[in-house]
Amino acid sequence: MDEWQIIFDDFASKTDGISVFNPKDKSHVYLFQNYLIEMNMPIDEVDSAIKMLLGEQPETDPRVRSQAKKLGLVSKGYGNWGKDKDGPTTHRNVDGKLVAVDDDDKDDKDKKDDKEEPKDINLSKGGKVDAQLGGDRGAGPNDMMDKDEVGKVKDKSYIAAEEKFNKQMSDMVSTIEFESEEDKETFQNVLKKIEDENTNFDSNEIEVAKKYIAKSDSERVNKLYIAKTGAQTYDDKSKRGQIQFTDKQKDFMDDVVDKLTLDLAPAQAKKTKSGRVASKIRTKDLSPTDINRETTVEVSEVKGASGETVGVKFASTEHKIKDVPEKQKLVDALVAKGMDTNKAEVKAKKVRRAIKKHNDYLIDLAKDRENFKVAAMIDGVDPSTEDGRKQILDEYPKKLAGIIKGITDKSDEGTTDDEQKVIDRVSNLDSNLSQDEYEKECMEIMHDVLQSDTLSSGGADLAESIIGMIQTKKGHEVYFPSDVTYKVGDMICLGSLAELDPNDEDYYNKLADEASSIIVTVEAEGPGSVKVGAGAASAGAEKIRLTEYKNPNTRKILNGMIDTHQLLFKTNPPDLDKTDVALDNAKNHAQSLGIDVEAAENKAKEQAKAWKDKWKEDKKKGSENWSDDDWDKMEQTAIRFVKAHLLIADINNKDMEYQKFTNYRVANKKSGAELDNTDGVDCLGTMKAAPNMGFRLADGGIMRPENVFSSRIGNSCKENK
């Protein structure tokens, strides 16, 4: 357990805002999962750790899996099964057999489950690990409780919430733009009373507190919003502060809200000419993995007579590995059919890239897996069949419309006429339209949603479903991955390539006939990332893993750049000498590819100095006690950090051959929404370096970035015009 404690302490020191880990909060789980992956923990161990934190004891007994599949059950953890993850327990695993429980048993068990739900894990440095992970297993009930001076019993979650509020408000209060000195003084007095557990507030204190603190109106999270840019500006998501509490800490938050009679503030709101309008649809309200039932599909490699991989079976369908044709023979076949030689060369290259991408993607999909957790658009419908896809296209839009309608109806004003028009348009999406007409209608729906003041916040999540339907209309097999260990994309898309025998004498003539179809099919294959607008930046390591390069040394060089993160930010003091060796290797490689490295070096120096000057002026948190030597140390670290970012992007973009992923971006303009995508074959996803994703500073000139060499995805087709 000591080893896990060290891991938790390290995670806490590197993760801003998380001192108390809540295994029921998926955002916490995802952060910890990414941390473990970045620490190079094997995927199977990551999966086990995540499942343990979520209270999901892996069911490895094939007898149980088989029974559960027939009964349509999902695991609820600890040997309990039910029709729905969040629903009641209907069956239990008794010696490898699923036994139904009666109502009385269910009631008793559910009560027990409530008592035994995963406990908060204190990840603050020096904190104890909860008993569920092997901490103090000899602790008694009184060890989990403290008493205040008047004898009132408060559990540890309540105390943790108090400490969190007091600490975060202490850090945040200096950043609040108060209307007057009187407001500032009164507000500080309110905070002092809360810290002293004195809740006898007078009317003026309550009035002032309500100006600068409000409770989120979200039903998904427990948050207090802090108005940092003037009274009652806590509805501005981009500027407000916030304090989030776990479900177990909610009692403390509710006490603060009740004693100060705090108002509700919208979790999301859109700025309009008439002011900010609260969004009715929120983030995750329309996420495919939240609105659709999770199911498990089997995945496996199909072996040939000699033990080689000849295909991958995903769910009910086997997708075959294809032979990569000889380039010149395919060029000759295309020319024989009347194609210009230069065009034939280009097409032959694309076909070879497409088949390589298809094969690599399939193998990657099945690597180290026996099953996949996915969210299906329509329960029990097979998206690999034409009939199944038709049923999805007929039923899923109506399902989406019903969900949106259910949310808007619950609002104070109900569903407006404008909202109803959008809902009707979603519901009436016609599966009989041509592919082009269908995509056009989908983009017009996205435009309507993104233009709506009350619906736009759900646009990014809705886009995933919309893109999924567009690909389904094109004849692809589409799933939404819900497995926490699969972070490659928002959507799994599989196509079907023509059955061609490479031993057939007429193989290359037939391949020439199928060339365009192969390219079009494979362009949509792969893990698909869906974004609205520019989208958020993400770590570069996964993009590198899913990209194939022309130069055999490129991947090694890029991974060497990724490894400098450890040298710069996980070593104290930063190992600048080893970093410089890696940077020199990258510079030499970049120059061999024809890249101008001087521009990257100059930009890195400019950016590092700009951060140094700004942080000094702003007195950025963590740098209060820095000496001149500390600032120089930070600047030298930052120069290398930015230089590595830029070299990674430049080398990657210059040497890409093909990619095992696709990227879809919905760009909304006044004239309408447009779908832009990279396909991994023709248009490749470039890296746009995004080094400034936030930093945490610590004593001694230490800086730590919030992400590992982050970048956004561009489009080579547009950038090369």
BELFEN-V709404 format. One record per residue. N is the residue number from 1. PHI is phi in degrees with one decimal (NA if undefined). PSI is psi in whole degrees, 0 to 359 (none if undefined). D_FIRST is the distance of its C-alpha to the first C-alpha in whole Angstrom. Layout:
[[N;PHI;PSI;D_FIRST] [N;PHI;PSI;D_FIRST]]
This chain:
[[1;NA;330;0] [2;-57.7;324;4] [3;-63.5;317;5] [4;-65.1;323;5] [5;-60.8;320;6] [6;-61.7;317;9] [7;-62.6;315;10] [8;-61.9;316;10] [9;-61.4;317;12] [10;-65.8;317;14] [11;-59.2;316;15] [12;-62.7;321;16] [13;-69.2;341;18] [14;-107.2;357;20] [15;-119.8;107;21] [16;-67.8;133;24] [17;86.6;0;24] [18;-119.6;98;20] [19;-106.2;337;19] [20;-120.7;114;18] [21;-83.8;128;17] [22;-112.1;107;18] [23;-65.9;349;18] [24;-88.6;350;21] [25;-93.7;109;23] [26;-60.6;328;23] [27;-63.2;322;24] [28;-65.2;316;20] [29;-62.5;317;19] [30;-63.6;319;22] [31;-62.0;315;21] [32;-67.3;322;17] [33;-60.5;313;18] [34;-62.0;322;21] [35;-60.1;314;18] [36;-62.7;319;16] [37;-64.9;317;20] [38;-63.1;333;21] [39;-84.6;9;18] [40;64.8;29;19] [41;-71.3;136;17] [42;-54.6;144;19] [43;-58.0;321;20] [44;-65.8;325;19] [45;-70.9;323;15] [46;-60.4;314;16] [47;-58.6;315;18] [48;-63.8;317;15] [49;-63.1;316;13] [50;-64.2;317;16] [51;-63.2;323;17] [52;-65.2;318;14] [53;-64.6;326;14] [54;-83.3;358;18] [55;75.5;24;17] [56;-105.4;99;19] [57;-74.6;117;18] [58;-57.2;132;20] [59;-93.8;102;23] [60;-97.0;346;24] [61;-68.2;115;27] [62;-61.9;333;30] [63;-62.5;318;32] [64;-67.9;315;30] [65;-60.0;316;30] [66;-62.6;313;34] [67;-61.8;316;35] [68;-61.8;320;33] [69;-63.0;316;35] [70;-64.5;324;38] [71;-87.5;353;38] [72;70.3;37;37] [73;-105.1;154;33] [74;-122.1;150;30] [75;-72.2;135;26] [76;-106.5;3;25] [77;92.2;151;22] [78;59.1;37;21] [79;80.0;6;24] [80;-100.0;140;26] [81;-132.6;152;29] [82;-157.9;173;32] [83;-69.5;334;35] [84;-139.2;143;33] [85;-54.2;319;29] [86;-97.6;3;30] [87;-89.8;187;33] [88;-72.2;159;33] [89;-76.3;124;31] [90;-109.2;336;34] [91;-142.3;154;32] [92;-129.3;150;29] [93;-81.8;111;28] [94;-118.7;102;29] [95;54.0;47;29] [96;81.4;11;29] [97;-130.9;134;32] [98;-81.7;117;32] [99;-111.0;129;34] [100;-67.5;145;36] [101;-108.2;144;35] [102;-81.5;176;38] [103;-62.0;320;38] [104;-64.2;317;38] [105;-61.8;319;34] [106;-62.6;317;34] [107;-61.5;315;34] [108;-64.1;317;32] [109;-66.9;318;29] [110;-62.2;322;29] [111;-63.2;319;29] [112;-64.7;319;26] [113;-59.9;321;25] [114;-62.1;323;26] [115;-73.9;329;24] [116;-103.7;19;21] [117;-63.0;153;20] [118;-51.9;132;17] [119;-84.4;157;16] [120;-61.0;142;16] [121;-111.0;114;13] [122;-75.1;111;14] [123;-100.0;6;13] [124;-66.5;148;16] [125;-56.5;129;15] [126;85.2;354;14] [127;-73.8;159;13] [128;-84.2;143;11] [129;-80.9;137;9] [130;-62.1;155;11] [131;-59.0;332;10] [132;-64.6;336;11] [133;-103.3;16;8] [134;92.3;26;6] [135;-76.5;234;7] [136;-78.6;86;10] [137;-72.5;346;11] [138;-93.6;7;14] [139;-66.4;140;15] [140;-95.0;175;19] [141;-60.9;328;21] [142;-72.9;341;22] [143;-72.3;343;19] [144;-97.4;8;19] [145;-133.0;150;23] [146;-127.3;157;25] [147;-118.5;138;28] [148;-82.6;184;31] [149;-68.9;344;34] [150;-103.8;8;36] [151;90.1;0;34] [152;-71.4;131;33] [153;-84.2;127;29] [154;-124.9;129;27] [155;-75.2;169;24] [156;-64.7;329;21] [157;-64.8;319;22] [158;-63.0;315;25] [159;-64.2;318;24] [160;-61.7;322;22] [161;-65.4;318;25] [162;-57.4;310;28] [163;-61.8;318;26] [164;-61.3;312;25] [165;-60.6;311;29] [166;-62.5;317;30] [167;-68.3;311;28] [168;-67.0;323;29] [169;-68.9;324;33] [170;-61.0;320;33] [171;-72.6;328;32] [172;-89.9;334;35] [173;-60.7;328;38] [174;-70.3;345;39] [175;-95.2;356;39] [176;-81.2;132;41] [177;-90.8;93;45] [178;-74.9;151;47] [179;-68.3;333;50] [180;-157.7;165;51] [181;-64.9;328;50] [182;-63.9;317;51] [183;-60.7;317;48] [184;-60.8;313;46] [185;-63.0;316;46] [186;-65.3;316;46] [187;-62.4;317;43] [188;-63.4;326;41] [189;-66.8;322;42] [190;-60.6;314;41] [191;-62.7;322;38] [192;-65.2;320;38] [193;-63.9;317;39] [194;-61.5;318;36] [195;-63.3;323;34] [196;-85.7;4;36] [197;62.4;34;35] [198;-106.6;109;39] [199;-106.6;22;40] [200;-88.1;82;44] [201;-91.5;140;45] [202;-85.1;174;49] [203;-63.3;323;50] [204;-66.9;319;50] [205;-62.6;319;47] [206;-64.9;317;46] [207;-60.0;314;48] [208;-68.6;317;47] [209;-57.6;320;43] [210;-66.5;338;44] [211;-68.5;328;46] [212;-119.6;354;42] [213;-133.3;138;40] [214;-145.2;160;40] [215;-94.6;136;38] [216;-62.5;141;37] [217;-87.6;5;39] [218;-70.2;137;36] [219;-87.0;352;35] [220;-86.4;329;32] [221;-131.5;162;30] [222;-110.0;102;30] [223;-136.1;146;32] [224;-108.6;134;34] [225;-102.2;141;36] [226;-115.5;124;38] [227;-77.2;109;41] [228;-99.3;344;41] [229;-117.4;35;45] [230;121.0;162;47] [231;-55.9;134;47] [232;58.5;33;46] [233;-99.2;19;45] [234;-74.8;358;42] [235;-89.7;359;43] [236;-91.8;103;43] [237;-60.1;326;39] [238;-75.6;344;40] [239;-122.0;339;40] [240;-73.6;157;38] [241;-93.5;167;35] [242;-154.1;152;33] [243;-128.8;122;30] [244;-106.0;139;28] [245;-118.4;147;26] [246;-73.9;170;24] [247;-59.8;323;26] [248;-73.3;338;24] [249;-90.5;357;25] [250;-60.5;328;29] [251;-58.6;318;30] [252;-64.5;313;30] [253;-57.7;316;32] [254;-62.3;323;34] [255;-61.9;316;35] [256;-62.2;315;36] [257;-61.7;315;38] [258;-67.7;314;40] [259;-66.7;327;41] [260;-100.4;2;42] [261;46.6;49;44] [262;-66.6;146;42] [263;-81.8;165;44] [264;-88.5;142;42] [265;-124.7;142;42] [266;-65.2;134;42] [267;-62.1;325;38] [268;-138.4;138;41] [269;-146.5;153;44] [270;-111.7;134;47] [271;-75.8;127;49] [272;-128.2;174;53] [273;-61.9;328;56] [274;-92.4;6;56] [275;122.5;190;53] [276;-88.2;132;49] [277;-111.4;127;49] [278;-65.9;136;46] [279;-79.1;138;45] [280;-85.4;321;45] [281;-92.8;128;43] [282;-114.8;168;39] [283;-54.7;133;36] [284;82.2;348;35] [285;-61.8;328;38] [286;-119.0;14;39] [287;-61.9;129;36] [288;-54.9;326;37] [289;-78.5;348;33] [290;-98.5;329;33] [291;-95.9;347;37] [292;-112.5;150;37] [293;-71.4;136;35] [294;-78.2;138;32] [295;-139.1;163;33] [296;-111.5;127;32] [297;-114.0;149;34] [298;-83.0;146;34] [299;-139.5;137;34] [300;-159.3;152;34] [301;-80.2;141;36] [302;-101.3;123;40] [303;-98.5;147;41] [304;-87.8;186;44] [305;-62.3;330;46] [306;-96.4;9;45] [307;87.9;1;41] [308;-78.2;153;41] [309;-77.5;119;40] [310;-110.2;353;43] [311;-178.1;175;42] [312;-132.9;128;39] [313;-96.2;120;39] [314;-121.2;120;38] [315;58.3;239;38] [316;-96.8;358;42] [317;-118.6;136;43] [318;-95.7;125;43] [319;-107.4;123;43] [320;-88.7;143;45] [321;-71.6;134;44] [322;-106.2;147;47] [323;-69.4;138;49] [324;-84.1;119;50] [325;-72.1;158;53] [326;-71.6;133;55] [327;-60.6;309;56] [328;-65.4;321;60] [329;-62.8;323;61] [330;-71.3;321;59] [331;-58.7;314;61] [332;-60.8;319;65] [333;-66.0;320;64] [334;-67.6;320;64] [335;-65.0;320;67] [336;-61.3;336;69] [337;-91.2;8;68] [338;100.0;7;70] [339;-83.2;140;67] [340;-57.0;143;67] [341;-58.0;315;66] [342;-62.7;318;64] [343;-66.5;324;62] [344;-65.0;321;62] [345;-59.8;314;60] [346;-63.8;316;57] [347;-67.1;320;57] [348;-62.2;319;56] [349;-61.1;316;53] [350;-64.6;320;52] [351;-62.8;315;52] [352;-63.5;316;50] [353;-59.8;316;48] [354;-61.4;314;48] [355;-68.1;321;47] [356;-61.2;315;44] [357;-61.3;314;43] [358;-56.1;311;43] [359;-65.9;312;42] [360;-62.0;319;39] [361;-63.2;315;38] [362;-61.2;313;38] [363;-63.9;319;36] [364;-64.6;325;33] [365;-64.6;324;33] [366;-95.8;355;32] [367;-61.9;125;30] [368;58.0;27;27] [369;-131.1;147;28] [370;-113.7;341;29] [371;-152.7;168;30] [372;-137.9;131;30] [373;-87.6;124;29] [374;-135.5;159;32] [375;-106.1;117;35] [376;-91.1;140;38] [377;-62.4;317;41] [378;-129.0;124;43] [379;-56.4;133;41] [380;76.3;3;42] [381;-99.6;132;44] [382;-88.6;109;44] [383;-74.9;356;44] [384;-83.6;348;45] [385;-103.9;154;49] [386;-63.5;318;52] [387;-64.0;320;52] [388;-63.6;317;49] [389;-64.8;321;49] [390;-63.3;318;52] [391;-64.4;319;50] [392;-61.5;314;48] [393;-65.9;331;50] [394;-80.0;322;52] [395;-99.6;327;50] [396;-65.9;318;47] [397;-56.8;321;49] [398;-67.1;324;50] [399;-63.2;314;46] [400;-60.5;314;45] [401;-60.0;319;49] [402;-63.9;322;48] [403;-66.5;315;44] [404;-61.9;315;46] [405;-60.4;318;49] [406;-61.0;324;46] [407;-74.7;313;44] [408;-67.4;327;48] [409;-62.0;329;49] [410;-76.0;346;47] [411;-69.1;163;48] [412;-58.2;321;50] [413;-92.8;358;53] [414;72.8;197;52] [415;-86.1;122;53] [416;-78.7;168;55] [417;-62.4;318;58] [418;-64.5;319;57] [419;-64.4;320;53] [420;-63.4;324;55] [421;-61.7;318;57] [422;-65.7;316;53] [423;-59.7;316;52] [424;-63.7;322;55] [425;-65.7;320;55] [426;-63.8;312;52] [427;-60.8;324;53] [428;-93.1;11;56] [429;-57.4;119;54] [430;-91.9;118;57] [431;-68.5;345;55] [432;-85.9;355;59] [433;-65.6;158;59] [434;-67.2;165;59] [435;-58.2;316;56] [436;-65.9;316;57] [437;-65.7;322;58] [438;-63.7;312;55] [439;-62.7;320;53] [440;-60.9;315;56] [441;-65.1;321;55] [442;-60.9;317;52] [443;-68.6;327;52] [444;-68.5;324;54] [445;-63.6;314;52] [446;-60.0;320;49] [447;-61.7;314;52] [448;-59.3;317;53] [449;-66.2;313;49] [450;-70.4;338;48] [451;-84.4;344;52] [452;-78.0;132;51] [453;-64.7;325;50] [454;-98.6;349;48] [455;-113.4;343;47] [456;-61.6;330;46] [457;-65.6;342;42] [458;-92.4;3;42] [459;-62.6;318;43] [460;-63.9;319;40] [461;-71.4;319;39] [462;-61.8;324;42] [463;-56.8;324;43] [464;-61.1;315;40] [465;-65.8;319;42] [466;-61.9;312;45] [467;-63.6;321;45] [468;-59.0;320;43] [469;-70.6;322;47] [470;-59.5;315;48] [471;-69.0;325;47] [472;-62.9;318;47] [473;-60.4;328;51] [474;-79.1;359;51] [475;95.9;16;50] [476;-95.3;155;46] [477;-90.0;115;44] [478;-120.2;135;41] [479;-136.3;156;38] [480;-109.7;110;35] [481;-68.2;131;32] [482;-114.8;1;29] [483;-68.1;126;26] [484;-65.8;341;23] [485;-88.9;356;23] [486;-103.6;105;26] [487;-116.4;15;27] [488;-74.5;318;31] [489;-156.7;170;33] [490;-84.8;345;34] [491;-147.5;140;37] [492;-104.1;125;37] [493;-127.8;125;41] [494;-124.6;136;42] [495;-113.4;176;46] [496;-122.2;118;48] [497;-95.1;155;50] [498;-61.6;145;53] [499;-82.9;103;54] [500;-122.9;134;55] [501;-93.4;115;56] [502;-63.2;345;56] [503;-87.9;353;58] [504;-69.0;132;61] [505;-58.4;331;64] [506;-98.5;18;64] [507;-56.4;311;60] [508;-71.3;329;61] [509;-66.2;317;63] [510;-66.8;322;61] [511;-64.3;322;58] [512;-62.6;322;60] [513;-66.5;327;61] [514;-93.8;0;58] [515;-54.8;309;57] [516;-63.9;319;57] [517;-63.1;319;55] [518;-61.8;313;52] [519;-61.0;311;52] [520;-62.0;317;52] [521;-64.7;312;49] [522;-72.4;331;47] [523;-56.1;328;47] [524;-90.1;348;45] [525;-73.2;160;43] [526;110.2;174;39] [527;-70.6;122;36] [528;-99.8;129;38] [529;-101.0;128;37] [530;-113.2;127;39] [531;-131.9;151;40] [532;-112.6;124;43] [533;73.8;208;44] [534;-67.6;331;42] [535;76.5;167;39] [536;-81.6;152;36] [537;-74.7;153;35] [538;-140.7;165;32] [539;-62.1;144;30] [540;-81.8;340;32] [541;-59.0;319;30] [542;-69.2;325;30] [543;-64.7;320;34] [544;-65.5;317;34] [545;-60.3;326;32] [546;-96.1;12;35] [547;-116.2;136;38] [548;-102.1;141;40] [549;-116.3;156;42] [550;-72.7;316;45] [551;-84.8;127;44] [552;-65.2;342;42] [553;-90.2;349;41] [554;-61.6;313;40] [555;-59.5;316;36] [556;-61.1;318;35] [557;-63.5;314;37] [558;-65.5;318;35] [559;-64.6;327;32] [560;-63.1;323;32] [561;-66.5;317;33] [562;-59.9;322;30] [563;-66.0;340;28] [564;-66.3;343;29] [565;-58.3;318;27] [566;-64.2;318;24] [567;-68.7;326;27] [568;-87.3;326;28] [569;-122.9;352;26] [570;-119.6;13;22] [571;-125.8;132;24] [572;-125.8;115;25] [573;-75.3;163;28] [574;-54.2;138;29] [575;-86.4;86;30] [576;-71.3;327;34] [577;-65.0;311;35] [578;-66.7;326;33] [579;-62.3;318;33] [580;-63.4;325;37] [581;-62.7;313;37] [582;-63.8;320;36] [583;-64.9;320;38] [584;-63.9;319;41] [585;-60.8;317;40] [586;-66.7;319;40] [587;-61.6;315;43] [588;-63.4;319;45] [589;-66.0;318;44] [590;-60.3;316;45] [591;-63.6;323;48] [592;-65.4;337;49] [593;-89.9;359;49] [594;87.4;23;51] [595;-94.4;136;49] [596;-80.2;107;50] [597;-84.4;344;47] [598;-63.6;322;49] [599;-61.4;319;49] [600;-64.6;319;45] [601;-65.4;317;45] [602;-66.2;317;47] [603;-64.8;322;45] [604;-63.4;318;42] [605;-65.8;318;44] [606;-63.0;315;45] [607;-66.7;318;42] [608;-62.1;317;40] [609;-65.4;320;43] [610;-62.1;316;43] [611;-61.3;314;40] [612;-58.0;311;40] [613;-63.4;317;43] [614;-68.5;315;42] [615;-65.8;325;39] [616;-62.7;313;41] [617;-65.7;319;43] [618;-79.5;351;41] [619;52.9;52;39] [620;-53.8;137;36] [621;-53.7;132;33] [622;103.0;342;31] [623;-104.8;9;34] [624;-57.4;327;35] [625;-107.6;17;35] [626;-71.9;138;36] [627;-88.5;175;38] [628;-60.2;322;41] [629;-63.7;323;39] [630;-63.4;318;36] [631;-65.6;321;38] [632;-64.3;320;39] [633;-62.3;315;36] [634;-62.1;317;35] [635;-63.6;317;38] [636;-65.8;322;38] [637;-64.2;315;34] [638;-64.4;322;36] [639;-57.3;313;39] [640;-69.4;324;36] [641;-61.8;311;34] [642;-69.0;320;37] [643;-60.3;317;39] [644;-62.1;317;36] [645;-52.8;308;36] [646;-68.2;320;40] [647;-66.9;320;40] [648;-57.1;311;38] [649;-64.2;314;40] [650;-62.5;313;43] [651;-66.7;314;42] [652;-57.3;310;41] [653;-66.6;329;44] [654;-76.2;327;46] [655;-112.8;6;45] [656;-61.3;139;44] [657;-107.0;306;45] [658;-154.4;169;44] [659;-133.8;148;41] [660;-94.0;24;39] [661;-143.3;160;38] [662;-120.5;158;41] [663;-135.5;127;41] [664;-113.1;133;43] [665;-130.8;124;44] [666;-93.8;113;46] [667;-102.0;116;48] [668;-96.5;124;50] [669;-122.9;171;54] [670;-59.1;324;57] [671;-78.3;343;58] [672;148.9;176;56] [673;-92.7;142;52] [674;-123.4;144;52] [675;-102.1;119;49] [676;-116.8;135;48] [677;-146.7;151;46] [678;-101.5;143;45] [679;-114.4;355;45] [680;80.2;355;44] [681;-119.3;302;47] [682;-97.7;301;50] [683;-99.2;118;48] [684;-102.0;152;45] [685;-81.8;111;42] [686;-82.3;163;42] [687;-97.2;128;40] [688;-111.2;105;41] [689;-55.3;133;39] [690;-132.3;72;37] [691;-69.6;333;35] [692;-93.7;73;36] [693;-105.4;18;33] [694;105.1;146;32] [695;-138.1;153;30] [696;-116.2;135;28] [697;-108.6;149;29] [698;-139.8;165;28] [699;-53.2;145;29] [700;88.5;19;31] [701;77.9;20;32] [702;-84.5;129;29] [703;-122.8;141;29] [704;-133.4;124;27] [705;-76.2;157;28] [706;-78.9;345;27] [707;-138.8;162;28] [708;-97.6;99;27] [709;47.8;66;31] [710;-76.7;153;32] [711;-157.5;158;36] [712;-100.4;165;38] [713;-99.5;126;40] [714;-102.5;192;44] [715;-132.8;115;46] [716;-61.9;328;48] [717;-64.4;320;51] [718;-76.8;322;52] [719;-74.6;337;51] [720;-93.9;0;53] [721;-68.8;none;56]]
